[in-house]
Amino acid sequence: MELHLSPDVQAKLSRLAAEQGRDTVALAQEAIARFVDYDEWFIREVEKGLASADRGDLVSHEEVGARLEKLIADKQSRR
């Protein structure tokens, strides 16, 4: 596979690789692998959410608000 990067992206990749003492190809391969893994995970999670909605497993607007308020209160109490 051959990959062409814009000069701007190539410069950023080279800078990051130099800062990390790594090869640009290895860094690009790692970044692509992470992106692909994340994209697969995201698609699976969306599909699970859609299946849940199709089954009618939904949370009301009020329940979402109550959950958010609890999360905020819990975070603030930890300070």
LINTADA-V262824 format. One record per backbone hydrogen bond with DSSP energy under -0.5 kcal/mol. CO is the residue of the C=O (numbers start at 1). NH is the residue of the N-H. Records with the same first field share a line. If there is no record, write none. Layout:
BEGIN
CO=NH + NH
END
This chain:
BEGIN
3=5
6=10
7=11
8=12
9=13
10=14
11=15
12=16
13=17
14=18
15=19
16=20
17=21 + 22
18=21
23=27
24=28
25=29
26=30
27=31
28=32
29=33
30=34
31=35
32=36
33=37
34=38
35=39
36=40
37=41
38=42
39=43
40=44
41=45
42=46
43=47
44=48
45=49
46=50
47=51
48=52
49=53
50=54
51=55
52=57
53=56
56=58
60=64
61=65
62=66
63=67
64=68
65=69
66=70
67=71
68=72
69=73
70=74
71=75
72=76
73=77
74=78
75=78
76=79
END
